[in-house]
Amino acid sequence: MKRFFWFCLLITSILTACSSSGSGAECKEGICVSIEVEGPVHALQPIPFIIYFSTEKEITGLEISMYGDVSITINDIEKKPDEAEITFQKESSMHWQIDAKGGEKYIISGHVVLAKPTVSYGVFNYGLIVAAGHPSITRVTDSITIYLDAEGNQIEESQAKMELETEFPAPTPPPDLTVVPETPWPTIVWPTETSLPTATPTLPAYP
């Protein structure tokens, strides 16, 4: 029994050592990137996020990009490498460029704000994507999806998927609302086409 325990522990250690990152980073051709969001998440409140990225070799002009849904606003950038320069910025996305050193881990952190759902029922998802790469090498992406209920509070992914598969009834009108049925347009009956009388010449009386 003890041998089996130590064997399982050894296998776990090997798999952890071979993993590209303990935070679940996406890696390709020596470039790794990941994004994390610290919960609990609530709509209209600043939510901390952290971007991790690294390269095996030195890469000049490494591009880092962060994209959000139109319902997500980048509130601020709290921490970034001094050598990282902002090349593009708008409400829901931001791009940096950096001369990355091989083997060094970089962090960009800040806050995003999620808009409040506009419907009083259902589940709403918000997506964040981060990308790292260079046009001459490759582009690696990582993403995260946040689920909120109608009140703007975060819910678990399993619960969100279960509710998304449930059909919600259409909203009912308030009791004091009078629904006027649509009145059909009147039907117009056009008169049938009739021929006009033809004039006949009058002949004089026979003498």
C-alpha positions in Angstrom: 0.0 0.0 0.0 2.8 2.4 0.9 4.6 1.6 -2.4 1.5 2.4 -4.3 1.2 5.8 -2.4 4.7 6.8 -3.2 4.4 5.7 -6.8 1.3 7.9 -7.2 3.1 10.8 -5.6 6.1 10.4 -7.9 3.8 10.4 -11.0 2.1 13.5 -9.7 5.4 15.3 -9.2 6.6 14.3 -12.7 3.4 15.6 -14.3 3.6 18.9 -12.3 7.2 19.4 -13.4 6.4 18.9 -17.0 3.5 21.3 -16.9 4.1 24.6 -18.6 2.8 26.7 -15.7 1.1 26.0 -12.4 -1.5 28.7 -13.4 -2.7 26.8 -16.4 -0.8 28.9 -19.0 -1.2 28.3 -22.7 2.2 27.7 -24.4 3.3 27.4 -28.0 6.8 27.6 -29.6 8.4 28.9 -26.5 5.8 31.6 -25.6 3.5 31.2 -22.7 0.6 33.4 -21.6 -2.3 33.1 -19.1 -5.0 35.3 -17.5 -6.6 35.0 -14.1 -9.5 36.9 -12.4 -9.9 37.2 -8.7 -13.4 36.7 -7.4 -16.0 36.9 -6.2 -17.2 39.0 -9.2 -20.0 41.5 -9.1 -21.2 43.7 -11.9 -20.3 47.4 -11.7 -17.4 46.7 -9.3 -13.7 46.7 -10.1 -12.5 43.1 -10.6 -8.7 42.4 -10.3 -7.1 40.5 -13.2 -3.5 39.3 -13.7 -1.8 38.4 -17.0 1.3 36.2 -16.9 3.6 35.8 -19.8 7.1 34.5 -20.5 9.4 33.3 -23.4 12.0 30.7 -23.6 14.3 32.9 -25.7 14.7 36.6 -26.2 12.0 38.1 -28.4 12.3 41.6 -29.7 8.9 43.3 -30.1 6.8 40.7 -28.3 3.1 41.8 -28.5 0.7 41.3 -25.6 -3.0 42.0 -26.2 -6.0 41.9 -23.9 -9.6 41.8 -25.3 -12.9 42.0 -23.6 -16.6 41.9 -24.6 -18.3 45.2 -25.3 -19.9 44.8 -21.8 -16.4 44.8 -20.2 -14.4 48.0 -19.5 -10.7 48.0 -18.6 -10.8 50.3 -15.5 -7.0 50.7 -14.9 -3.6 49.1 -15.2 -2.1 48.7 -11.8 1.2 47.0 -12.6 3.2 46.3 -15.8 6.9 45.8 -16.8 8.6 49.2 -17.1 9.8 48.3 -20.6 6.3 47.4 -21.8 4.9 50.2 -24.0 1.2 50.7 -24.7 0.6 50.6 -28.5 -3.2 50.7 -28.5 -5.9 51.3 -26.0 -9.7 51.6 -25.9 -12.4 50.8 -23.4 -12.5 47.0 -23.8 -9.0 46.2 -25.2 -5.3 47.1 -24.7 -2.1 46.2 -26.5 1.5 46.3 -25.3 4.9 45.7 -26.9 8.0 44.5 -25.0 11.5 43.2 -25.7 11.1 40.0 -23.7 14.1 38.3 -22.1 14.3 34.5 -22.2 13.3 32.7 -19.0 11.9 35.8 -17.3 8.3 35.9 -16.1 6.3 39.1 -16.6 3.1 40.3 -15.0 0.5 42.8 -16.0 -2.3 43.5 -13.5 -5.3 45.8 -13.2 -9.0 46.0 -12.9 -12.0 45.5 -15.2 -15.6 46.4 -14.7 -18.5 44.3 -16.0 -21.8 45.9 -17.0 -24.9 44.9 -15.2 -27.3 42.6 -17.0 -30.2 44.4 -18.6 -32.7 41.6 -18.3 -34.4 40.4 -15.1 -33.8 36.7 -15.6 -31.3 34.3 -17.1 -27.5 33.8 -17.1 -25.0 36.2 -18.7 -21.4 35.4 -19.8 -18.5 37.8 -20.1 -15.3 36.8 -21.9 -11.7 38.0 -21.5 -9.0 37.0 -24.0 -5.2 37.6 -23.7 -2.8 36.9 -26.5 1.0 36.9 -26.8 3.1 36.5 -29.8 5.2 37.9 -32.7 4.2 38.0 -36.4 7.3 36.0 -37.4 6.9 33.3 -34.7 3.4 32.4 -33.4 0.4 33.8 -31.5 -0.7 32.1 -28.2 -4.1 32.9 -26.5 -5.7 32.2 -23.2 -9.3 33.1 -22.2 -11.6 33.1 -19.3 -15.4 33.3 -19.1 -17.3 34.8 -16.2 -20.9 34.0 -15.6 -23.3 36.3 -13.8 -26.9 36.0 -12.8 -29.6 38.6 -13.4 -28.6 40.5 -10.2 -25.0 40.8 -11.4 -23.5 38.2 -9.0 -21.0 35.5 -10.1 -22.2 32.0 -10.4 -20.3 28.7 -10.9 -19.8 27.5 -14.5 -21.7 24.2 -13.8 -24.7 26.1 -12.5 -24.5 28.5 -15.4 -24.5 25.8 -18.0 -27.4 24.0 -16.4 -29.5 27.2 -16.3 -28.5 28.0 -19.9 -30.0 24.7 -21.0 -33.3 25.6 -19.3 -35.9 27.4 -21.3 -37.0 30.5 -19.5 -40.7 31.7 -20.0 -41.3 34.9 -21.7 -41.9 37.9 -19.4 -45.5 38.5 -18.5 -47.0 42.0 -18.7 -48.0 43.7 -15.4 -51.7 43.2 -14.3 -52.6 46.8 -14.8 -51.5 46.8 -18.4 -54.3 46.6 -21.0 -53.3 44.8 -24.1 -55.2 46.1 -27.2 -55.5 43.5 -29.9 -54.2 44.5 -33.3 -57.0 45.8 -35.6 -56.8 44.4 -39.1 -56.8 46.8 -42.0 -60.2 47.1 -43.7 -60.6 45.1 -46.9 -61.2 47.2 -50.0 -63.4 45.7 -52.6 -62.8 47.4 -55.9 -65.8 47.6 -58.4 -65.8 45.2 -61.3 -64.8 46.7 -64.6 -67.8 47.5 -66.8 -67.7 48.7 -70.4 -68.9 52.2 -71.2 -71.9 52.7 -73.4 -71.1 53.2 -77.1 -72.7 56.2 -78.9 -75.0 55.2 -81.8 -75.7 57.6 -84.7 -79.3 58.7 -85.0 -80.8 58.2 -88.5 -83.4 60.6 -89.8 -87.0 59.3 -90.2 -87.9 57.8 -93.5 -90.3 60.1 -95.5 
